[in-house]
């Protein structure tokens, strides 16, 4: 199996929150980025604050939204809806409900998401995709706690906490006139940013073990070890698809090997088997610099058999400086072994 690399100490947490996190998230990582996010989520426990969850596609925004609900005090249910998956007319009916005969096919009256989730939490994924009409209606829910079913004139009261998510930059959408400023500020009371997998590389071995465990539950035979070069490939890859992409890669490799041999780089898809780039194709300047530094430091550690004193000397830094760099870049302190 893949050994866990250096993990920062967990801060003190309430046992209730720790248990909820273990039950809700596939992996409760100990990377610094994940720790900062979990501390923020724990501070929201027991509040009804509207929350905007941001982050890249595949990073796990819905799971974080579920954790926010689970650690809250609302007794109602958690209901999720993807606002980008269907047409706006259908989305309006899904969210607000409709009266019988209000449109073709509306044979009977129907309660919408906000009524169904009243007393609980409504999670609206891809909130940046909704049009101006729905933006105005959602603003009324947040301001007045009222909805109107399609085809009805009388308002209905709802008591629902809204957690919204997006991988768009909503502030930029506001500047471009595509998203209402007043709605943005209503949604963005507290923003929880889910870190990308690039920012939590020290959690990758934990995810690998979890996804291999999924294969066991599905009846697949497993490779009992990863070759060191396979671990290195996982640690330096840029992961544009985040945790979702990592899961697919691990399950694919487990199926291909079926326990006959350790998993190697050739068992990964073409995306991972190509040359490791010296920098990601996209991302901020800081991300590209970190990616280049990660490749340099990892290569030097390999050349010097993970001897930190010789590695530090070759890079022109002190040993302590090298260790700080390893921690910041999310690299393991010791050589990954099969």
C-alpha positions in Angstrom: 0.0 0.0 0.0 1.0 3.6 -0.3 2.5 5.0 2.9 1.2 8.2 4.3 3.7 11.1 3.9 4.3 13.8 6.5 1.1 14.9 8.2 0.7 18.0 10.2 -0.7 17.6 13.7 -4.5 17.8 13.9 -5.8 20.7 15.9 -8.2 20.0 18.7 -11.8 19.4 17.5 -15.0 18.6 19.1 -15.6 14.8 18.9 -19.0 15.4 17.3 -17.5 17.4 14.4 -14.6 14.9 14.0 -17.1 12.0 13.7 -19.3 13.9 11.3 -16.3 14.7 9.1 -15.2 11.0 9.1 -18.7 9.9 8.1 -19.3 12.6 5.4 -15.9 12.9 3.7 -14.1 10.0 2.0 -10.8 11.2 3.5 -10.3 13.7 6.4 -6.9 14.9 5.2 -4.3 16.6 7.3 -2.8 18.9 4.6 -2.6 22.5 5.7 -5.1 23.6 3.1 -7.6 21.0 4.2 -7.1 21.8 7.9 -7.8 25.5 7.2 -11.1 24.6 5.4 -12.2 22.2 8.2 -11.6 24.8 10.8 -13.8 27.2 9.0 -16.6 24.6 8.5 -16.4 23.7 12.2 -16.9 27.4 13.1 -20.2 27.3 11.1 -21.7 24.5 13.2 -24.9 25.6 14.9 -25.5 28.6 12.6 -28.0 29.2 9.8 -25.6 31.4 7.8 -25.9 31.2 4.0 -22.7 29.7 2.7 -21.0 29.9 -0.7 -18.8 26.9 -1.5 -16.2 27.5 -4.2 -13.6 25.4 -5.8 -12.6 23.6 -8.9 -14.7 20.9 -10.5 -14.2 17.5 -8.9 -12.8 18.9 -5.7 -15.7 17.7 -3.5 -17.9 20.8 -3.0 -21.1 18.8 -2.5 -19.5 16.7 0.2 -18.4 19.8 2.0 -21.9 21.2 1.7 -23.2 18.0 3.3 -20.7 18.4 6.1 -21.9 21.9 6.8 -25.5 20.6 7.0 -24.6 17.6 9.1 -22.7 19.6 11.7 -25.5 22.2 11.9 -28.6 22.1 14.1 -31.3 22.1 11.5 -33.5 18.9 11.9 -34.7 18.9 8.3 -33.2 17.1 5.3 -30.4 17.9 2.9 -31.4 18.2 -0.7 -29.1 19.0 -3.6 -29.8 20.2 -7.1 -27.5 21.0 -10.0 -28.6 24.3 -11.5 -26.7 23.7 -14.8 -28.1 20.3 -15.6 -31.6 21.3 -16.9 -33.4 24.1 -18.8 -34.4 27.2 -16.8 -38.1 26.6 -17.1 -37.8 23.1 -15.7 -35.3 24.4 -13.0 -37.9 27.0 -11.8 -40.4 24.2 -11.3 -37.9 22.0 -9.6 -36.9 24.8 -7.1 -40.2 26.5 -6.5 -42.8 23.9 -7.4 -45.9 24.4 -9.6 -49.7 24.5 -9.5 -51.8 22.0 -11.3 -52.3 23.0 -14.9 -49.7 25.8 -14.8 -48.0 24.4 -17.9 -48.4 21.5 -20.3 -47.8 18.3 -18.4 -48.4 19.8 -14.9 -51.2 17.3 -14.1 -51.1 17.9 -10.4 -49.6 20.4 -7.9 -46.0 19.8 -6.9 -43.8 21.0 -4.1 -40.4 22.3 -5.1 -36.9 21.9 -3.6 -37.3 24.8 -1.2 -40.5 23.5 0.3 -39.2 19.9 0.5 -36.0 21.1 2.2 -37.8 23.5 4.6 -36.4 23.0 8.1 -33.2 21.7 6.5 -30.6 22.7 3.8 -31.0 23.3 0.1 -27.7 22.8 -1.8 -27.6 24.6 -5.1 -24.7 23.5 -7.2 -23.4 25.5 -10.2 -25.3 28.6 -8.9 -23.5 30.8 -11.4 -25.4 29.2 -14.3 -28.9 30.5 -13.4 -30.5 33.3 -15.4 -31.8 36.7 -14.4 -35.3 35.6 -13.6 -34.3 32.9 -11.2 -31.7 35.1 -9.7 -34.4 37.6 -8.7 -36.6 34.7 -7.3 -33.7 33.3 -5.3 -33.0 36.7 -3.9 -36.6 36.8 -2.5 -36.1 33.5 -0.8 -33.0 34.8 0.9 -34.4 38.1 1.8 -38.0 37.3 2.7 -38.1 33.5 3.2 -40.9 33.3 0.6 -41.4 31.3 -2.6 -44.2 31.3 -5.2 -45.0 28.1 -7.1 -45.2 28.4 -10.9 -48.8 29.3 -11.7 -49.6 30.7 -8.3 -49.8 34.3 -7.0 -49.8 33.7 -3.3 -46.4 33.4 -1.5 -45.5 30.5 0.7 -43.2 30.7 3.7 -40.2 28.4 3.7 -37.5 28.0 6.4 -34.5 26.7 4.5 -30.8 27.2 4.7 -29.2 27.8 1.4 -25.7 26.5 0.6 -24.6 27.4 -3.0 -21.6 26.2 -4.9 -19.8 27.4 -8.0 -16.5 26.9 -9.8 -17.0 30.3 -11.5 -15.6 33.6 -10.2 -18.9 35.2 -9.2 -17.3 38.5 -8.4 -16.1 38.7 -12.0 -19.6 37.6 -13.2 -21.0 40.6 -11.2 -18.5 43.0 -12.9 -19.5 41.6 -16.3 -23.2 42.1 -15.5 -24.1 38.4 -15.7 -24.9 37.9 -12.0 -26.8 40.2 -9.6 -24.6 42.0 -7.2 -27.2 42.0 -4.4 -27.7 38.2 -4.8 -23.9 37.7 -4.8 -23.6 39.4 -1.4 -26.6 37.5 0.0 -25.0 34.2 -1.0 -21.4 35.2 -0.1 -22.0 35.7 3.7 -19.4 33.1 4.4 -17.3 31.6 1.6 -15.8 28.1 2.1 -13.2 27.4 -0.5 -12.5 23.7 -1.2 -8.8 23.2 -2.0 -7.8 21.6 -5.2 -5.9 18.3 -5.1 -2.8 20.2 -6.1 -3.0 22.1 -2.8 -3.3 18.9 -0.7 -0.8 16.5 -2.2 0.1 15.1 1.2 -3.5 13.7 1.3 -3.1 11.8 -2.0 -1.8 8.5 -0.3 -4.9 8.6 2.0 -7.2 9.0 -1.0 -5.4 6.1 -2.7 -6.0 3.8 0.2 -9.6 4.8 0.4 -10.2 4.2 -3.3 -8.4 0.9 -3.2 -10.8 0.0 -0.3 -13.7 0.8 -2.7 -12.4 -1.8 -5.0 -12.3 -4.4 -2.2 -16.0 -3.6 -1.5 -16.8 -4.1 -5.2 -15.1 -7.5 -5.2 -12.0 -6.5 -7.1 -8.7 -8.1 -6.3 -6.1 -5.5 -5.4 -2.4 -4.9 -5.9 -0.9 -4.8 -2.5 1.7 -2.2 -3.3 2.5 0.7 -5.5 5.9 0.9 -7.2 7.8 4.0 -6.1 7.7 5.6 -9.5 3.9 5.2 -9.6 3.6 7.1 -6.3 5.9 9.8 -7.6 3.7 10.2 -10.7 0.7 10.7 -8.5 2.4 13.3 -6.4 3.7 15.5 -9.2 0.8 15.3 -11.6 -1.3 18.5 -11.8 -4.8 16.8 -11.3 -7.0 19.1 -13.4 -10.0 16.8 -12.5 -9.1 16.8 -8.8 -10.3 14.0 -6.5 -12.8 12.7 -9.1 -9.9 12.1 -11.6 -7.7 10.5 -8.9 -10.5 8.1 -8.0 -10.9 7.0 -11.6 -7.2 6.5 -12.0 -6.9 4.3 -8.9 -9.9 2.2 -9.7 -8.6 1.7 -13.3 -5.2 0.6 -12.1 -6.7 -1.8 -9.5 -8.9 -3.4 -12.3 -5.9 -3.8 -14.6 -3.6 -5.4 -12.1 -6.1 -7.4 -10.1 -3.5 -8.1 -7.4 -1.1 -9.9 -9.7 1.6 -7.3 -9.4 2.3 -3.9 -7.8 0.7 -0.9 -9.6 3.1 1.0 -11.8 2.9 4.2 -14.0 2.0 2.1 -17.0 -1.3 1.1 -15.3 -2.4 4.7 -15.3 -4.2 6.4 -18.2 -2.5 8.3 -21.0 -3.1 11.6 -19.1 -0.7 10.5 -16.4 1.6 8.5 -18.6 2.7 11.4 -20.8 5.8 13.4 -19.9 5.5 15.1 -16.6 5.3 18.8 -17.5 7.6 21.3 -15.8 4.6 23.5 -15.2 0.8 23.1 -15.4 -1.0 24.2 -18.6 -3.1 26.6 -16.6 -3.4 28.1 -13.2 -2.1 31.1 -11.3 1.5 32.3 -11.5 2.0 30.9 -8.0 0.6 27.5 -8.9 2.9 27.3 -11.9 5.9 28.3 -9.9 5.0 25.7 -7.2 4.6 23.0 -9.8 8.1 23.7 -11.2 9.7 23.8 -7.8 8.0 20.5 -6.9 9.4 18.8 -9.9 12.9 20.2 -9.2 12.9 19.2 -5.5 11.5 15.8 -6.1 14.0 15.1 -8.8 16.9 16.2 -6.6 15.6 14.0 -3.7 15.5 11.0 -6.0 19.1 11.7 -7.3 20.4 11.8 -3.8 18.4 8.8 -2.5 16.3 11.1 -0.3 19.3 12.2 1.7 18.2 15.7 2.8 21.6 17.0 3.7 23.1 16.2 0.2 19.9 17.3 -1.5 19.9 20.7 0.3 23.6 21.2 -0.6 22.9 20.5 -4.3 20.0 23.0 -4.3 22.0 25.7 -2.4 19.8 25.8 0.7 20.0 24.7 4.3 18.7 21.4 5.4 16.0 23.1 7.5 15.1 25.3 4.5 14.7 22.2 2.4 12.4 20.6 4.9 10.2 23.8 5.0 10.1 23.7 1.2 9.1 20.0 1.2 6.2 20.8 3.6 5.1 23.9 1.6 5.1 21.9 -1.7 3.2 19.0 -0.2 5.9 16.4 -0.8 6.6 13.4 1.5 9.6 13.7 3.9 10.7 10.1 3.2 10.9 8.0 0.0 7.6 6.5 -1.0 7.9 2.7 -0.8 5.8 0.0 -2.3 
